[in-house]
């Protein structure tokens, strides 16, 4: 007994289960790591995110020798799959916040100003935004696509897009003012010396406002996209109230323009002092400038014009057939449903950014985006379909009576829009120009044709059915294409190793924008 007390028998050591590999997780499941390894990796990732992070020795010991982790992920603390969803959520929230606060601005305008002033101001600002859309040549979406891989050329790319967009937007605005007595006689007051200069400046400035969102998205600073949209919305509401107190007759336009200038100034300070330098420093030192940017932007611009046609032509058809009341019921239902469409396409910009950064994982990102947006939209559609009478009832019993059915039908269109969105965003990354144009041409043609057939017979219900049939038929056809694209890992029409460097594949054969050898 004494010997046992003096020399206790050593307890057998438990054999530790070996880990499959050094695991710098978390990554998307499944993986070969044990639960203990995943738990420790999660703790390390949380500690690394805290101020000070992990000690340098611990970070070195847990990081594989090469630049990639054991799972092929880049050696940073946050995997890109997380950035895909996180940035997508922020962009979707930004579009929803902009729509909601924008409506609040006009609600205030109706309280402070006469109906005639509100009508003229709304028409003038709508014209400025429309002309800016035409003059910007869709370069905002081009920045979303090309900034992620631009590296040290990011600053020059953004500045060139700014100059081109400002020049074309200003030229379009001047042309509009020259033709305003013919195309919009009610806006002749804009031809005064001061208002004319302000109108041209506002049109060009709004182009920069849109382009800075694209540049911030491309550098993965989506939080500032949400922030500058919130600043713009809150500032213009405050300035509107101040103009009303001071009895400024053009207070609506003045508040809108001043808030836009403040937002542009703040956003571009962040963009060029923080986002762009950090993005250029993180990129490869030998990166070549992006190729065929204007060709890509031209194709996407043309596709957007067809989308805009369906959004603009259908309300005019409803107005001609059903009069102002029918147009009001349809417009409100469309604005509510369009919030889902805009949020979906805004979220899709995150797919473009991450796919452009890592083209070999484009199919994986697209599958995640499709599943995620599908689930989110299903919940939102269910809420709108169930609560349509209550939602429209806020605006008056007549809206609930005449607009409930068309709102439900329009909301159901959001589900196929998720499929269409993924196809368009993948085509943008792959530089598949025919698909970038063709998908939106087909959608616009089917919607307008079906509305022309069904509207005279079924009224607003026919309009909703037309949208529903067009979107579901198009999505069903695109699923066949999408299945093939989701099985591939490399984009077509680009360099297989770096989509923005040479435009050739590994064999040195030059590729066309459709992905076929030239």
C-alpha positions as CSV (number, residue, x, y, z in Angstrom):
1,X,0.0,0.0,0.0
2,X,2.8,2.3,0.9
3,X,4.6,1.6,-2.3
4,X,1.5,2.3,-4.2
5,X,1.1,5.6,-2.4
6,X,4.7,6.6,-3.0
7,X,4.9,5.4,-6.6
8,X,1.4,5.6,-8.0
9,X,0.7,3.7,-11.2
10,X,0.6,6.2,-14.0
11,X,-2.9,6.5,-15.5
12,X,-3.0,5.4,-19.1
13,X,-3.2,8.4,-21.4
14,X,-6.3,8.6,-23.6
15,X,-5.4,8.4,-27.2
16,X,-6.5,11.6,-28.9
17,X,-8.4,11.2,-32.1
18,X,-6.2,12.5,-34.9
19,X,-7.6,15.4,-36.9
20,X,-8.0,14.9,-40.6
21,X,-5.9,17.9,-41.3
22,X,-5.0,21.3,-40.0
23,X,-8.4,23.0,-40.3
24,X,-8.7,26.7,-40.6
25,X,-12.5,26.4,-40.9
26,X,-15.3,27.3,-40.8
27,X,-16.1,26.5,-44.5
28,X,-19.1,25.2,-46.2
29,X,-20.0,21.7,-45.3
30,X,-19.2,18.9,-45.8
31,X,-15.6,18.5,-44.9
32,X,-13.4,15.8,-43.4
33,X,-12.7,17.5,-40.1
34,X,-13.8,16.2,-36.7
35,X,-16.4,18.0,-34.6
36,X,-13.6,19.0,-32.2
37,X,-11.5,20.5,-35.0
38,X,-14.5,22.4,-36.3
39,X,-15.3,23.7,-32.8
40,X,-11.7,24.8,-32.2
41,X,-11.6,26.5,-35.6
42,X,-14.8,28.4,-34.9
43,X,-13.3,29.6,-31.6
44,X,-10.1,30.7,-33.4
45,X,-12.1,32.6,-36.1
46,X,-14.0,34.4,-33.3
47,X,-10.8,35.3,-31.5
48,X,-9.2,36.5,-34.7
49,X,-12.1,38.8,-35.3
50,X,-11.7,40.5,-31.9
51,X,-9.4,43.6,-31.6
52,X,-5.8,42.3,-31.5
53,X,-6.8,38.9,-33.0
54,X,-4.7,35.8,-32.4
55,X,-1.0,36.0,-31.4
56,X,1.2,35.9,-34.5
57,X,2.7,32.5,-33.4
58,X,-0.7,31.0,-33.1
59,X,-1.8,32.2,-36.5
60,X,1.4,30.9,-38.1
61,X,1.1,27.5,-36.4
62,X,-2.4,27.0,-37.6
63,X,-1.9,28.2,-41.2
64,X,-0.8,25.8,-43.9
65,X,2.5,26.4,-45.5
66,X,1.1,27.5,-48.9
67,X,-1.1,30.5,-49.6
68,X,-4.3,28.4,-49.4
69,X,-5.9,26.4,-46.5
70,X,-6.4,22.7,-46.4
71,X,-9.7,23.1,-48.1
72,X,-8.5,25.3,-50.9
73,X,-9.9,28.5,-49.4
74,X,-7.9,31.7,-49.5
75,X,-5.9,32.2,-46.3
76,X,-8.1,34.8,-44.7
77,X,-10.4,34.7,-41.7
78,X,-13.7,34.9,-43.6
79,X,-14.4,32.5,-46.5
80,X,-15.8,34.1,-49.7
81,X,-19.0,32.0,-49.5
82,X,-19.8,34.0,-46.3
83,X,-19.0,37.3,-48.1
84,X,-21.4,36.2,-50.9
85,X,-24.4,36.0,-48.6
86,X,-23.3,38.8,-46.3
87,X,-22.8,41.4,-49.1
88,X,-25.9,40.2,-50.9
89,X,-28.0,40.8,-47.8
90,X,-26.6,44.3,-47.4
91,X,-27.2,45.2,-51.0
92,X,-30.8,43.9,-50.8
93,X,-31.3,45.9,-47.6
94,X,-29.9,49.0,-49.3
95,X,-32.4,48.8,-52.1
96,X,-35.3,48.3,-49.7
97,X,-34.2,51.1,-47.4
98,X,-33.8,53.4,-50.5
99,X,-37.3,52.6,-51.6
100,X,-38.9,53.0,-48.2
101,X,-37.2,56.2,-47.3
102,X,-37.7,57.6,-50.8
103,X,-41.4,57.1,-50.3
104,X,-41.2,58.9,-47.0
105,X,-39.6,61.9,-48.7
106,X,-42.5,62.2,-51.2
107,X,-45.0,61.7,-48.3
108,X,-43.4,64.8,-46.6
109,X,-43.5,66.7,-49.9
110,X,-47.2,66.2,-50.2
111,X,-47.6,67.6,-46.7
112,X,-45.5,70.7,-47.2
113,X,-46.2,71.7,-50.8
114,X,-49.1,72.1,-53.1
115,X,-50.1,69.3,-55.5
116,X,-49.0,71.2,-58.6
117,X,-45.5,71.8,-57.1
118,X,-45.2,68.2,-56.1
119,X,-46.2,67.1,-59.6
120,X,-43.8,69.4,-61.4
121,X,-40.9,68.5,-59.1
122,X,-41.6,64.8,-59.4
123,X,-41.7,65.0,-63.1
124,X,-38.4,67.0,-63.3
125,X,-36.5,64.6,-60.9
126,X,-37.9,61.6,-62.7
127,X,-36.7,63.1,-66.0
128,X,-33.2,63.7,-64.5
129,X,-32.9,60.1,-63.2
130,X,-34.2,58.7,-66.5
131,X,-31.7,60.8,-68.6
132,X,-28.9,59.8,-66.2
133,X,-29.8,56.2,-66.7
134,X,-29.5,56.7,-70.5
135,X,-26.3,58.7,-70.2
136,X,-24.4,56.5,-67.7
137,X,-24.2,53.7,-70.3
138,X,-24.7,51.2,-67.5
139,X,-21.1,51.7,-66.4
140,X,-22.2,51.2,-62.8
141,X,-22.9,47.5,-63.4
142,X,-19.6,47.4,-65.4
143,X,-17.7,48.5,-62.3
144,X,-19.4,45.7,-60.3
145,X,-18.2,43.3,-62.8
146,X,-14.6,44.5,-63.5
147,X,-13.5,46.2,-60.3
148,X,-13.1,42.9,-58.4
149,X,-10.2,41.8,-60.7
150,X,-8.9,45.2,-61.7
151,X,-6.1,45.2,-59.1
152,X,-3.8,48.2,-59.4
153,X,-5.9,49.6,-62.3
154,X,-9.0,50.1,-60.1
155,X,-8.6,53.9,-59.6
156,X,-8.1,54.6,-63.3
157,X,-11.0,52.3,-64.2
158,X,-13.4,54.1,-61.8
159,X,-12.2,57.6,-62.9
160,X,-12.6,56.8,-66.6
161,X,-16.1,55.5,-66.0
162,X,-16.9,58.7,-64.1
163,X,-15.7,60.9,-66.9
164,X,-17.5,59.0,-69.6
165,X,-20.8,58.9,-67.6
166,X,-20.7,62.5,-66.6
167,X,-20.0,63.6,-70.2
168,X,-22.8,61.5,-71.8
169,X,-25.3,62.3,-69.1
170,X,-24.7,66.1,-69.4
171,X,-25.0,65.9,-73.2
172,X,-28.3,64.0,-72.9
173,X,-29.7,66.5,-70.4
174,X,-28.8,69.4,-72.7
175,X,-30.5,67.7,-75.6
176,X,-33.6,67.2,-73.5
177,X,-33.7,70.8,-72.5
178,X,-33.5,71.8,-76.2
179,X,-36.5,69.5,-77.0
180,X,-38.5,70.0,-73.8
181,X,-41.1,72.2,-75.5
182,X,-42.0,69.3,-77.8
183,X,-41.5,66.2,-75.6
184,X,-42.5,67.7,-72.2
185,X,-44.2,71.1,-72.4
186,X,-45.0,71.1,-68.6
187,X,-41.3,71.2,-67.9
188,X,-40.5,74.3,-69.9
189,X,-39.7,76.1,-66.6
190,X,-36.5,74.1,-66.5
191,X,-35.1,76.2,-69.4
192,X,-34.5,79.1,-67.1
193,X,-30.7,80.0,-66.8
194,X,-30.4,78.8,-63.2
195,X,-32.7,75.8,-63.3
196,X,-31.2,74.7,-66.6
197,X,-27.6,74.5,-65.2
198,X,-29.0,72.9,-62.0
199,X,-30.9,70.3,-64.1
200,X,-27.8,69.3,-66.2
201,X,-25.7,69.2,-63.0
202,X,-28.2,67.0,-61.2
203,X,-28.4,64.6,-64.2
204,X,-24.7,64.2,-64.3
205,X,-24.4,64.0,-60.6
206,X,-26.9,61.2,-60.4
207,X,-24.7,59.2,-62.7
208,X,-21.9,59.5,-60.3
209,X,-24.3,58.6,-57.5
210,X,-25.1,55.3,-59.3
211,X,-21.5,54.6,-60.3
212,X,-20.1,55.0,-56.8
213,X,-22.5,52.3,-55.7
214,X,-21.0,50.0,-58.3
215,X,-17.4,50.8,-57.3
216,X,-18.1,50.3,-53.6
217,X,-19.8,47.0,-54.4
218,X,-16.9,45.9,-56.5
219,X,-14.4,46.6,-53.7
220,X,-16.7,44.7,-51.2
221,X,-17.6,47.9,-49.3
222,X,-21.3,47.1,-49.4
223,X,-21.9,48.6,-46.0
224,X,-21.1,52.0,-47.4
225,X,-23.6,51.4,-50.2
226,X,-26.3,51.0,-47.5
227,X,-24.8,53.9,-45.5
228,X,-24.7,56.5,-48.4
229,X,-28.2,55.6,-49.5
230,X,-29.4,56.1,-45.9
231,X,-27.5,59.4,-45.7
232,X,-29.1,60.6,-48.9
233,X,-32.6,59.7,-47.8
234,X,-32.4,61.2,-44.4
235,X,-30.6,64.3,-45.5
236,X,-33.0,65.2,-48.2
237,X,-35.9,64.7,-45.8
238,X,-34.3,67.1,-43.3
239,X,-33.5,69.7,-46.0
240,X,-37.0,69.4,-47.4
241,X,-38.4,70.3,-44.0
242,X,-36.0,73.3,-43.7
243,X,-37.0,74.5,-47.2
244,X,-40.6,74.3,-46.2
245,X,-40.0,76.4,-43.1
246,X,-38.2,79.0,-45.2
247,X,-40.9,78.9,-47.8
248,X,-38.5,78.0,-50.7
249,X,-40.7,77.4,-53.7
250,X,-38.3,74.9,-55.4
251,X,-37.5,73.2,-52.1
252,X,-38.3,69.7,-53.3
253,X,-35.7,69.8,-56.1
254,X,-33.2,71.8,-54.0
255,X,-33.4,69.4,-51.1
256,X,-33.0,66.4,-53.4
257,X,-30.0,67.9,-55.2
258,X,-28.2,69.1,-52.1
259,X,-28.6,65.7,-50.4
260,X,-27.2,64.0,-53.4
261,X,-24.1,66.2,-53.5
262,X,-23.5,65.5,-49.8
263,X,-23.9,61.8,-50.3
264,X,-21.6,61.8,-53.3
265,X,-18.9,63.7,-51.4
266,X,-18.9,61.4,-48.4
267,X,-19.0,58.2,-50.5
268,X,-16.2,59.3,-52.8
269,X,-14.0,60.2,-49.8
270,X,-14.4,56.6,-48.5
271,X,-14.0,55.2,-52.0
272,X,-10.8,56.9,-53.0
273,X,-9.1,57.2,-49.6
274,X,-9.9,53.8,-48.2
275,X,-11.7,51.3,-50.5
276,X,-9.7,51.7,-53.7
277,X,-6.2,51.9,-52.0
278,X,-6.9,48.8,-50.0
279,X,-8.3,47.0,-53.0
280,X,-5.3,47.8,-55.1
281,X,-2.9,46.8,-52.4
282,X,-4.6,43.4,-52.0
283,X,-4.6,42.7,-55.8
284,X,-1.8,41.2,-57.8
285,X,1.0,43.6,-58.7
286,X,1.2,42.4,-62.3
287,X,-2.5,42.7,-63.0
288,X,-3.3,43.9,-66.5
289,X,-6.1,46.4,-67.1
290,X,-9.6,44.9,-67.8
291,X,-10.3,44.2,-71.4
292,X,-13.4,45.0,-73.5
293,X,-15.2,46.9,-70.8
294,X,-17.1,49.1,-73.1
295,X,-18.2,46.2,-75.2
296,X,-19.5,44.4,-72.2
297,X,-21.2,47.6,-70.9
298,X,-22.8,48.2,-74.2
299,X,-24.4,44.7,-74.3
300,X,-25.6,45.0,-70.7
301,X,-26.9,48.5,-71.4
302,X,-29.0,47.2,-74.3
303,X,-30.4,44.4,-72.2
304,X,-31.3,46.9,-69.5
305,X,-33.2,49.1,-72.0
306,X,-35.4,46.2,-72.9
307,X,-36.1,45.6,-69.2
308,X,-36.9,49.2,-68.8
309,X,-39.3,49.0,-71.8
310,X,-41.5,46.4,-70.1
311,X,-41.6,48.4,-66.9
312,X,-42.5,51.6,-68.8
313,X,-44.7,50.4,-71.7
314,X,-47.1,48.3,-69.6
315,X,-48.3,51.3,-67.4
316,X,-49.0,53.3,-70.6
317,X,-51.0,50.4,-72.0
318,X,-53.0,50.2,-68.7
319,X,-53.5,53.9,-68.7
320,X,-54.8,53.9,-72.3
321,X,-57.1,50.9,-71.7
322,X,-58.4,51.5,-68.1
323,X,-57.9,55.2,-67.5
324,X,-56.2,57.0,-64.6
325,X,-57.9,55.0,-61.9
326,X,-56.9,51.6,-63.4
327,X,-53.4,53.0,-63.8
328,X,-53.2,54.0,-60.2
329,X,-54.3,50.6,-58.9
330,X,-51.8,48.8,-61.2
331,X,-48.9,51.2,-60.4
332,X,-49.2,50.8,-56.6
333,X,-49.3,47.0,-57.0
334,X,-46.3,47.0,-59.3
335,X,-44.3,49.3,-57.0
336,X,-44.8,46.9,-54.1
337,X,-44.0,43.8,-56.1
338,X,-41.0,45.5,-57.8
339,X,-39.4,45.9,-54.4
340,X,-38.9,42.1,-54.4
341,X,-37.5,42.2,-58.0
342,X,-35.1,45.0,-57.2
343,X,-33.9,43.4,-54.0
344,X,-33.3,40.1,-55.9
345,X,-31.2,41.8,-58.6
346,X,-29.3,43.9,-56.0
347,X,-28.4,40.7,-54.1
348,X,-27.3,39.2,-57.4
349,X,-24.5,41.9,-57.6
350,X,-22.7,40.0,-54.8
351,X,-22.7,36.9,-57.1
352,X,-21.0,39.0,-59.8
353,X,-18.4,40.3,-57.4
354,X,-17.4,37.0,-55.9
355,X,-17.7,35.2,-59.3
356,X,-15.3,37.8,-60.9
357,X,-12.9,37.3,-58.0
358,X,-12.9,33.5,-58.3
359,X,-14.4,32.3,-61.6
360,X,-13.6,28.7,-60.8
361,X,-16.2,28.8,-58.0
362,X,-18.9,30.6,-60.0
363,X,-21.1,27.6,-60.2
364,X,-20.9,27.0,-56.5
365,X,-21.7,30.6,-55.7
366,X,-24.6,30.5,-58.1
367,X,-26.1,27.4,-56.5
368,X,-25.9,29.1,-53.1
369,X,-27.4,32.3,-54.4
370,X,-30.3,30.4,-56.0
371,X,-31.1,28.4,-52.9
372,X,-30.8,31.4,-50.6
373,X,-32.8,33.9,-52.6
374,X,-35.5,31.3,-53.4
375,X,-36.1,30.7,-49.7
376,X,-36.1,34.4,-48.8
377,X,-38.5,35.2,-51.7
378,X,-40.8,32.3,-50.8
379,X,-41.3,33.8,-47.4
380,X,-41.8,37.3,-48.7
381,X,-44.2,36.2,-51.4
382,X,-46.3,34.3,-48.8
383,X,-46.6,37.4,-46.7
384,X,-47.7,39.6,-49.6
385,X,-50.1,37.0,-51.0
386,X,-51.8,36.5,-47.6
387,X,-51.7,40.2,-46.6
388,X,-52.4,41.9,-50.0
389,X,-55.8,43.3,-48.9
390,X,-54.4,44.7,-45.7
391,X,-51.3,46.2,-47.4
392,X,-53.4,47.9,-50.1
393,X,-56.0,48.9,-47.6
394,X,-53.5,51.3,-46.0
395,X,-53.8,53.4,-49.2
396,X,-57.6,53.3,-49.3
397,X,-60.4,50.7,-49.7
398,X,-60.6,51.2,-53.5
399,X,-57.0,50.1,-53.8
400,X,-57.7,46.9,-51.8
401,X,-60.8,46.2,-53.8
402,X,-59.3,46.6,-57.3
403,X,-55.6,45.9,-56.7
404,X,-55.5,42.8,-54.5
405,X,-55.5,40.2,-57.3
406,X,-53.0,41.9,-59.5
407,X,-50.7,42.4,-56.5
408,X,-50.8,38.7,-55.6
409,X,-50.1,37.7,-59.2
410,X,-47.2,40.1,-59.4
411,X,-45.7,39.0,-56.1
412,X,-45.8,35.3,-57.4
413,X,-43.5,36.5,-60.2
414,X,-40.7,37.0,-57.8
415,X,-40.0,33.3,-57.6
416,X,-39.1,32.8,-61.3
417,X,-37.2,36.1,-61.1
418,X,-34.8,34.4,-58.8
419,X,-33.9,32.0,-61.6
420,X,-33.7,34.8,-64.2
421,X,-31.5,36.8,-61.9
422,X,-28.9,34.0,-61.5
423,X,-28.8,33.4,-65.2
424,X,-28.2,37.1,-66.0
425,X,-25.6,37.5,-63.2
426,X,-23.7,34.4,-64.4
427,X,-23.8,35.6,-67.9
428,X,-22.3,38.9,-66.8
429,X,-19.4,37.0,-65.1
430,X,-18.9,34.7,-68.1
431,X,-19.2,37.6,-70.5
432,X,-21.9,35.7,-72.4
433,X,-23.1,38.8,-74.2
434,X,-25.9,37.1,-76.2
435,X,-27.4,35.8,-73.0
436,X,-27.1,39.1,-71.3
437,X,-29.2,40.7,-74.0
438,X,-31.4,37.8,-75.1
439,X,-32.9,36.9,-71.7
440,X,-34.2,40.5,-71.2
441,X,-35.4,40.8,-74.7
442,X,-37.4,37.6,-74.4
443,X,-38.9,38.7,-71.0
444,X,-39.9,42.1,-72.4
445,X,-41.4,40.8,-75.6
446,X,-43.4,38.1,-73.8
447,X,-44.7,40.5,-71.1
448,X,-45.8,43.3,-73.6
449,X,-47.4,40.8,-76.0
450,X,-49.3,39.0,-73.4
451,X,-50.5,42.2,-71.8
452,X,-51.7,43.4,-75.2
453,X,-53.8,40.2,-75.5
454,X,-55.1,39.8,-72.0
455,X,-55.6,43.4,-70.8
456,X,-58.6,44.2,-73.0
457,X,-60.5,41.1,-72.0
458,X,-59.5,40.6,-68.3
459,X,-58.5,44.0,-67.1
460,X,-55.9,44.3,-64.3
461,X,-56.2,40.5,-63.7
462,X,-55.1,40.0,-67.2
463,X,-52.0,42.1,-66.6
464,X,-51.0,40.1,-63.6
465,X,-51.6,36.8,-65.5
466,X,-49.5,38.1,-68.4
467,X,-46.6,38.8,-66.1
468,X,-47.0,35.5,-64.4
469,X,-47.1,33.4,-67.6
470,X,-44.1,35.3,-69.1
471,X,-41.8,35.0,-66.1
472,X,-42.6,31.3,-65.4
473,X,-42.3,30.2,-69.0
474,X,-39.0,32.1,-69.3
475,X,-37.6,30.7,-66.0
476,X,-38.6,27.1,-67.0
477,X,-36.7,27.5,-70.3
478,X,-33.7,29.0,-68.5
479,X,-33.5,26.2,-66.0
480,X,-32.2,23.9,-68.8
481,X,-29.4,26.4,-69.5
482,X,-28.8,26.9,-65.8
483,X,-28.4,23.2,-65.1
484,X,-25.5,23.1,-67.6
485,X,-23.9,26.2,-66.3
486,X,-24.1,25.0,-62.7
487,X,-22.1,21.9,-63.6
488,X,-19.2,24.0,-65.0
489,X,-16.5,25.6,-62.9
490,X,-15.0,28.0,-65.5
491,X,-16.5,31.0,-67.2
492,X,-16.6,31.2,-71.0
493,X,-15.4,34.1,-72.9
494,X,-12.5,34.8,-70.4
495,X,-9.1,33.6,-69.5
496,X,-9.3,30.3,-67.6
497,X,-6.7,31.5,-65.1
498,X,-7.6,35.2,-64.8
499,X,-10.8,36.4,-66.5
500,X,-9.6,39.9,-66.9
501,X,-6.0,39.5,-68.1
502,X,-5.6,38.1,-71.6
503,X,-8.9,36.8,-72.9
504,X,-7.2,33.5,-73.9
505,X,-7.6,30.0,-72.7
506,X,-4.8,27.7,-71.5
507,X,-4.0,26.6,-75.0
508,X,-3.5,30.2,-76.1
509,X,-6.6,30.2,-78.3
510,X,-8.5,33.5,-78.2
511,X,-12.1,33.3,-77.1
512,X,-15.1,35.2,-78.3
513,X,-17.6,36.8,-75.9
514,X,-19.8,33.7,-76.4
515,X,-17.1,31.4,-75.2
516,X,-16.2,29.8,-78.6
517,X,-12.8,29.9,-80.2
518,X,-12.4,32.8,-82.5
